[in-house]
Amino acid sequence: MKIKDGYILRQVNNEWIVVTVGQAAINFSGLIRLNETGAFLFDLMLKETNIDTLVKELTNEFEISEEIALRDVKKFIETLKVKKILDETN
């Protein structure tokens, strides 16, 4: 799974936002604000990855338990699915 093409992560002042470019801008209007954890996961998901890798990276970066990391990753993935910006074709 990975983020669909056309979605980019930018830091503006002290906020992380996701904006659309190209064809993605036709299907999605607005922007998405992310906290530091969301921005970290989003950046990892710009390339093909899986839940296990995301959990491992999250626990290493933020020194949290695997249980908390797994819960957060699943919630983040579900949000991306609802917003229809997750590419699960691979």
TALINNOR-V613090 format. One record per residue. RES is the residue in three letters. PHI is phi in degrees with one decimal (NA if undefined). BURIAL is 1 if it has 24 or more other C-alpha atoms within 12 Angstrom, else 0. D_FIRST is the distance of its C-alpha to the first C-alpha in whole Angstrom. Layout:
# TALINNOR-V613090
res=RES phi=PHI burial=BURIAL d_first=D_FIRST
res=RES phi=PHI burial=BURIAL d_first=D_FIRST
This chain:
# TALINNOR-V613090
res=MET phi=NA burial=1 d_first=0
res=LYS phi=-160.8 burial=1 d_first=4
res=ILE phi=-71.9 burial=1 d_first=7
res=LYS phi=-62.2 burial=1 d_first=9
res=ASP phi=-61.8 burial=0 d_first=12
res=GLY phi=98.6 burial=0 d_first=15
res=TYR phi=-113.9 burial=1 d_first=14
res=ILE phi=-127.1 burial=1 d_first=16
res=LEU phi=-102.5 burial=1 d_first=17
res=ARG phi=-135.2 burial=0 d_first=21
res=GLN phi=-102.2 burial=0 d_first=23
res=VAL phi=-120.4 burial=0 d_first=26
res=ASN phi=54.9 burial=0 d_first=29
res=ASN phi=-109.3 burial=0 d_first=28
res=GLU phi=-115.2 burial=0 d_first=25
res=TRP phi=-99.4 burial=1 d_first=21
res=ILE phi=-132.6 burial=1 d_first=20
res=VAL phi=-107.7 burial=1 d_first=18
res=VAL phi=-123.4 burial=1 d_first=19
res=THR phi=-108.0 burial=1 d_first=19
res=VAL phi=-136.9 burial=0 d_first=20
res=GLY phi=62.5 burial=0 d_first=21
res=GLN phi=-59.6 burial=0 d_first=20
res=ALA phi=-61.5 burial=0 d_first=17
res=ALA phi=-67.2 burial=0 d_first=21
res=ILE phi=-72.6 burial=0 d_first=22
res=ASN phi=-91.1 burial=0 d_first=20
res=PHE phi=-138.9 burial=0 d_first=19
res=SER phi=-110.2 burial=0 d_first=22
res=GLY phi=99.6 burial=0 d_first=23
res=LEU phi=-146.4 burial=0 d_first=21
res=ILE phi=-121.3 burial=1 d_first=19
res=ARG phi=-95.5 burial=0 d_first=21
res=LEU phi=-125.3 burial=1 d_first=19
res=ASN phi=-83.2 burial=0 d_first=21
res=GLU phi=-59.9 burial=0 d_first=21
res=THR phi=-66.0 burial=1 d_first=18
res=GLY phi=-61.1 burial=1 d_first=16
res=ALA phi=-64.3 burial=1 d_first=16
res=PHE phi=-61.9 burial=1 d_first=16
res=LEU phi=-64.8 burial=1 d_first=12
res=PHE phi=-58.2 burial=1 d_first=11
res=ASP phi=-60.1 burial=1 d_first=13
res=LEU phi=-63.1 burial=1 d_first=11
res=MET phi=-84.8 burial=1 d_first=7
res=LEU phi=-70.3 burial=1 d_first=9
res=LYS phi=-113.2 burial=0 d_first=8
res=GLU phi=-56.9 burial=0 d_first=5
res=THR phi=-152.6 burial=1 d_first=6
res=ASN phi=-141.7 burial=1 d_first=6
res=ILE phi=-60.8 burial=1 d_first=9
res=ASP phi=-59.4 burial=0 d_first=12
res=THR phi=-65.3 burial=0 d_first=11
res=LEU phi=-62.3 burial=1 d_first=11
res=VAL phi=-62.7 burial=1 d_first=14
res=LYS phi=-60.1 burial=1 d_first=16
res=GLU phi=-64.0 burial=1 d_first=16
res=LEU phi=-65.7 burial=1 d_first=17
res=THR phi=-65.8 burial=1 d_first=19
res=ASN phi=-69.0 burial=0 d_first=21
res=GLU phi=-73.7 burial=0 d_first=21
res=PHE phi=-111.7 burial=0 d_first=22
res=GLU phi=51.1 burial=0 d_first=24
res=ILE phi=-118.0 burial=0 d_first=23
res=SER phi=-71.8 burial=0 d_first=23
res=GLU phi=-63.2 burial=0 d_first=20
res=GLU phi=-61.5 burial=0 d_first=21
res=ILE phi=-66.7 burial=0 d_first=21
res=ALA phi=-61.8 burial=1 d_first=17
res=LEU phi=-61.9 burial=1 d_first=16
res=ARG phi=-59.6 burial=0 d_first=17
res=ASP phi=-65.7 burial=1 d_first=16
res=VAL phi=-63.5 burial=1 d_first=13
res=LYS phi=-61.4 burial=0 d_first=13
res=LYS phi=-64.2 burial=0 d_first=15
res=PHE phi=-64.3 burial=1 d_first=13
res=ILE phi=-62.0 burial=1 d_first=10
res=GLU phi=-61.9 burial=0 d_first=12
res=THR phi=-61.6 burial=0 d_first=14
res=LEU phi=-63.7 burial=1 d_first=11
res=LYS phi=-63.8 burial=0 d_first=11
res=VAL phi=-60.9 burial=0 d_first=15
res=LYS phi=-79.6 burial=0 d_first=15
res=LYS phi=60.9 burial=0 d_first=12
res=ILE phi=-116.7 burial=1 d_first=11
res=LEU phi=-102.1 burial=1 d_first=7
res=ASP phi=-98.7 burial=1 d_first=6
res=GLU phi=-110.5 burial=0 d_first=4
res=THR phi=-75.9 burial=0 d_first=7
res=ASN phi=-87.3 burial=0 d_first=6
